[in-house]
Amino acid sequence: MDEEKQLGKIKIEEEVLAQIAGIAATQVKGVCGISTSLVGGIAKFFKKKPDIGVKVILGEGEVSFELGIEVEYGVSIPEVTYEVQERIKKEVEKMSGLKVANVDVIVKEVKLPKKEQK
């Protein structure tokens, strides 16, 4: 996102928008984490730009997201994914000023709560 202001140009990198969305998603109760791709995991290992598991699609004054999440076993998946969509929309619009057009959430894994994993 580029924006021209009186004092100069403002640019928000796609990675920053992805980070905002990722943090917002993981703050939702019932979300264990964001699923990254195999390539993203390898890139992270070699200290290149990490794939944090959030795809960002920039449009004219708007942004869309696609992300995979891991949820806790026993939660209502429709409720959790709706809350993830709402939280991402709210935080990205508040922090970037961009309109969030779409948030696609894909549940990729179900995990036991940490207490039960032992």
PASEBA-1860 file (N, C-alpha, C; in nm, 3 decimals):
! residues 118
1> MDEEKQLG> 0.085/-0.118/0.000/0.000/0.000/0.000/0.088/0.123/0.000 ~ 0.069/0.212/-0.096/0.139/0.339/-0.103/0.037/0.451/-0.089 ~ 0.074/0.554/-0.017/-0.015/0.669/-0.003/0.070/0.795/-0.002 ~ 0.029/0.893/-0.079/0.100/1.020/-0.087/0.041/1.117/0.016 ~ 0.125/1.171/0.100/0.083/1.269/0.200/0.159/1.398/0.176 ~ 0.123/1.504/0.247/0.189/1.633/0.231/0.338/1.625/0.258 ~ 0.377/1.550/0.358/0.517/1.545/0.396/0.596/1.434/0.326 ~ 0.529/1.349/0.252/0.599/1.240/0.184/0.512/1.119/0.165
9> KIKIEEEV> 0.574/1.014/0.122/0.505/0.891/0.087/0.501/0.795/0.206 ~ 0.389/0.725/0.221/0.374/0.623/0.325/0.352/0.489/0.256 ~ 0.428/0.389/0.299/0.415/0.257/0.239/0.404/0.153/0.350 ~ 0.305/0.065/0.339/0.290/-0.047/0.431/0.316/-0.174/0.351 ~ 0.419/-0.248/0.387/0.455/-0.371/0.318/0.347/-0.478/0.340 ~ 0.334/-0.566/0.242/0.239/-0.677/0.253/0.270/-0.763/0.375 ~ 0.398/-0.781/0.406/0.438/-0.862/0.521/0.384/-0.804/0.652 ~ 0.378/-0.671/0.659/0.325/-0.605/0.779/0.176/-0.632/0.792
17> LAQIAGIA> 0.104/-0.622/0.681/-0.039/-0.654/0.684/-0.061/-0.800/0.724 ~ 0.025/-0.889/0.673/0.016/-1.031/0.709/0.042/-1.051/0.857 ~ 0.140/-0.978/0.911/0.170/-0.988/1.054/0.053/-0.942/1.140 ~ -0.008/-0.831/1.101/-0.124/-0.779/1.175/-0.235/-0.884/1.175 ~ -0.263/-0.941/1.059/-0.368/-1.042/1.047/-0.334/-1.166/1.129 ~ -0.208/-1.209/1.123/-0.166/-1.327/1.198/-0.177/-1.308/1.349 ~ -0.134/-1.193/1.397/-0.144/-1.164/1.540/-0.290/-1.157/1.582 ~ -0.372/-1.090/1.503/-0.515/-1.080/1.535/-0.579/-1.218/1.541
25> ATQVKGVC> -0.546/-1.304/1.447/-0.605/-1.439/1.443/-0.567/-1.520/1.565 ~ -0.440/-1.513/1.605/-0.395/-1.595/1.718/-0.445/-1.544/1.853 ~ -0.503/-1.425/1.856/-0.561/-1.374/1.980/-0.702/-1.425/2.003 ~ -0.758/-1.495/1.904/-0.893/-1.550/1.918/-0.886/-1.678/1.999 ~ -0.972/-1.689/2.101/-0.976/-1.808/2.185/-1.015/-1.929/2.098 ~ -0.937/-2.035/2.109/-0.962/-2.155/2.032/-0.867/-2.172/1.914 ~ -0.792/-2.066/1.881/-0.693/-2.075/1.773/-0.559/-2.110/1.836 ~ -0.500/-2.222/1.790/-0.369/-2.266/1.842/-0.254/-2.202/1.767
33> GISTSLVG> -0.276/-2.168/1.640/-0.170/-2.109/1.562/-0.209/-2.093/1.417 ~ -0.116/-2.039/1.340/-0.132/-2.020/1.196/-0.052/-2.130/1.128 ~ -0.111/-2.193/1.028/-0.041/-2.296/0.952/0.044/-2.232/0.845 ~ 0.171/-2.267/0.841/0.259/-2.218/0.735/0.279/-2.329/0.633 ~ 0.316/-2.290/0.516/0.342/-2.388/0.410/0.478/-2.453/0.434 ~ 0.504/-2.563/0.369/0.634/-2.630/0.378/0.745/-2.538/0.332 ~ 0.722/-2.467/0.222/0.821/-2.372/0.169/0.847/-2.262/0.272 ~ 0.741/-2.215/0.336/0.756/-2.111/0.438/0.839/-2.157/0.555
41> GIAKFFKK> 0.819/-2.282/0.597/0.897/-2.338/0.706/1.044/-2.349/0.671 ~ 1.074/-2.390/0.548/1.213/-2.401/0.502/1.276/-2.262/0.494 ~ 1.202/-2.165/0.438/1.254/-2.027/0.427/1.284/-1.970/0.565 ~ 1.199/-1.998/0.662/1.220/-1.949/0.797/1.349/-2.010/0.855 ~ 1.371/-2.137/0.826/1.491/-2.206/0.873/1.618/-2.140/0.820 ~ 1.615/-2.095/0.695/1.731/-2.033/0.632/1.734/-1.881/0.646 ~ 1.648/-1.826/0.734/1.645/-1.683/0.765/1.609/-1.595/0.646 ~ 1.535/-1.651/0.550/1.485/-1.568/0.441/1.349/-1.516/0.484
49> KPDIGVKV> 1.281/-1.441/0.398/1.149/-1.389/0.433/1.058/-1.506/0.472 ~ 1.014/-1.510/0.595/0.930/-1.622/0.636/0.787/-1.610/0.583 ~ 0.731/-1.724/0.548/0.590/-1.731/0.514/0.518/-1.751/0.646 ~ 0.449/-1.649/0.693/0.383/-1.663/0.822/0.245/-1.726/0.808 ~ 0.214/-1.775/0.689/0.089/-1.847/0.670/-0.028/-1.759/0.633 ~ -0.005/-1.634/0.601/-0.112/-1.542/0.565/-0.084/-1.487/0.425 ~ -0.175/-1.513/0.333/-0.162/-1.460/0.197/-0.236/-1.326/0.192 ~ -0.170/-1.225/0.138/-0.226/-1.089/0.129/-0.250/-1.056/-0.017
57> ILGEGEVS> -0.371/-1.011/-0.049/-0.405/-0.968/-0.184/-0.447/-0.822/-0.177 ~ -0.361/-0.735/-0.231/-0.389/-0.591/-0.229/-0.470/-0.550/-0.350 ~ -0.573/-0.471/-0.327/-0.653/-0.413/-0.434/-0.643/-0.261/-0.427 ~ -0.729/-0.194/-0.498/-0.732/-0.047/-0.499/-0.797/0.003/-0.370 ~ -0.716/0.039/-0.270/-0.767/0.089/-0.144/-0.827/-0.016/-0.053 ~ -0.806/-0.145/-0.087/-0.859/-0.253/-0.005/-0.762/-0.371/-0.004 ~ -0.786/-0.461/0.088/-0.699/-0.577/0.103/-0.784/-0.700/0.137 ~ -0.739/-0.815/0.090/-0.802/-0.943/0.122/-0.697/-1.036/0.179
65> FELGIEVE> -0.741/-1.133/0.257/-0.649/-1.226/0.321/-0.696/-1.369/0.302 ~ -0.600/-1.460/0.299/-0.627/-1.603/0.305/-0.527/-1.661/0.404 ~ -0.578/-1.736/0.502/-0.489/-1.794/0.601/-0.540/-1.928/0.650 ~ -0.447/-2.013/0.685/-0.479/-2.142/0.744/-0.455/-2.135/0.893 ~ -0.546/-2.194/0.970/-0.531/-2.192/1.116/-0.539/-2.332/1.174 ~ -0.486/-2.344/1.295/-0.498/-2.464/1.375/-0.591/-2.430/1.491 ~ -0.691/-2.515/1.515/-0.787/-2.488/1.622/-0.779/-2.596/1.729 ~ -0.823/-2.560/1.849/-0.828/-2.654/1.960/-0.942/-2.752/1.938
73> YGVSIPEV> -0.919/-2.876/1.974/-1.023/-2.977/1.969/-1.137/-2.938/2.063 ~ -1.259/-2.951/2.015/-1.376/-2.924/2.098/-1.439/-2.787/2.079 ~ -1.372/-2.696/2.010/-1.430/-2.562/1.989/-1.528/-2.567/1.872 ~ -1.614/-2.469/1.865/-1.705/-2.455/1.751/-1.627/-2.389/1.637 ~ -1.597/-2.467/1.534/-1.519/-2.416/1.422/-1.588/-2.297/1.355 ~ -1.719/-2.302/1.328/-1.782/-2.184/1.267/-1.770/-2.058/1.353 ~ -1.784/-2.071/1.485/-1.772/-1.955/1.572/-1.629/-1.900/1.575 ~ -1.532/-1.990/1.584/-1.392/-1.947/1.590/-1.351/-1.880/1.459
81> TYEVQERI> -1.386/-1.939/1.345/-1.346/-1.881/1.217/-1.414/-1.747/1.193 ~ -1.540/-1.733/1.235/-1.608/-1.604/1.222/-1.538/-1.498/1.307 ~ -1.501/-1.535/1.429/-1.431/-1.441/1.518/-1.296/-1.402/1.459 ~ -1.226/-1.498/1.396/-1.097/-1.468/1.330/-1.120/-1.365/1.220 ~ -1.222/-1.386/1.138/-1.253/-1.292/1.029/-1.281/-1.153/1.083 ~ -1.364/-1.144/1.185/-1.400/-1.015/1.243/-1.280/-0.946/1.307 ~ -1.198/-1.022/1.379/-1.081/-0.964/1.447/-0.981/-0.910/1.345 ~ -0.955/-0.987/1.239/-0.862/-0.942/1.135/-0.915/-0.815/1.070
89> KKEVEKMS> -1.042/-0.814/1.033/-1.103/-0.697/0.968/-1.087/-0.573/1.057 ~ -1.121/-0.586/1.183/-1.116/-0.474/1.276/-0.973/-0.421/1.293 ~ -0.879/-0.510/1.318/-0.741/-0.467/1.345/-0.672/-0.410/1.222 ~ -0.689/-0.473/1.107/-0.624/-0.424/0.985/-0.681/-0.289/0.945 ~ -0.814/-0.273/0.950/-0.874/-0.145/0.914/-0.831/-0.035/1.011 ~ -0.823/-0.069/1.140/-0.783/0.030/1.241/-0.637/0.072/1.222 ~ -0.549/-0.024/1.198/-0.407/0.006/1.193/-0.358/0.058/1.058 ~ -0.421/0.014/0.947/-0.371/0.052/0.814/-0.455/0.155/0.742
97> GLKVANVD> -0.583/0.166/0.780/-0.673/0.255/0.707/-0.729/0.194/0.580 ~ -0.686/0.072/0.547/-0.738/0.002/0.429/-0.870/-0.067/0.462 ~ -0.957/-0.079/0.364/-1.081/-0.154/0.380/-1.049/-0.302/0.358 ~ -1.096/-0.386/0.448/-1.078/-0.531/0.432/-1.198/-0.584/0.353 ~ -1.169/-0.634/0.234/-1.274/-0.681/0.144/-1.314/-0.825/0.175 ~ -1.216/-0.909/0.213/-1.243/-1.051/0.226/-1.138/-1.115/0.319 ~ -1.183/-1.209/0.401/-1.092/-1.287/0.485/-1.134/-1.434/0.472 ~ -1.054/-1.511/0.399/-1.080/-1.655/0.384/-0.999/-1.729/0.488
105> VIVKEVKL> -1.068/-1.808/0.570/-1.002/-1.884/0.677/-1.018/-2.033/0.646 ~ -0.905/-2.105/0.645/-0.905/-2.248/0.618/-0.855/-2.318/0.743 ~ -0.937/-2.406/0.800/-0.895/-2.483/0.917/-0.812/-2.600/0.865 ~ -0.684/-2.602/0.902/-0.591/-2.703/0.850/-0.558/-2.811/0.951 ~ -0.585/-2.785/1.078/-0.549/-2.883/1.179/-0.630/-2.861/1.306 ~ -0.658/-2.971/1.376/-0.722/-2.967/1.507/-0.622/-3.024/1.606 ~ -0.601/-2.952/1.716/-0.503/-2.995/1.816/-0.570/-3.006/1.953 ~ -0.517/-3.095/2.034/-0.563/-3.104/2.173/-0.514/-2.981/2.248
113> PKKEQK> -0.593/-2.934/2.344/-0.544/-2.823/2.428/-0.414/-2.865/2.496 ~ -0.326/-2.771/2.524/-0.193/-2.800/2.579/-0.196/-2.887/2.703 ~ -0.294/-2.868/2.790/-0.304/-2.948/2.913/-0.324/-3.097/2.881 ~ -0.400/-3.125/2.774/-0.434/-3.263/2.740/-0.329/-3.332/2.654 ~ -0.232/-3.259/2.600/-0.132/-3.318/2.512/-0.036/-3.409/2.586 ~ -0.023/-3.395/2.715/0.074/-3.474/2.792/0.024/-3.608/2.818
END
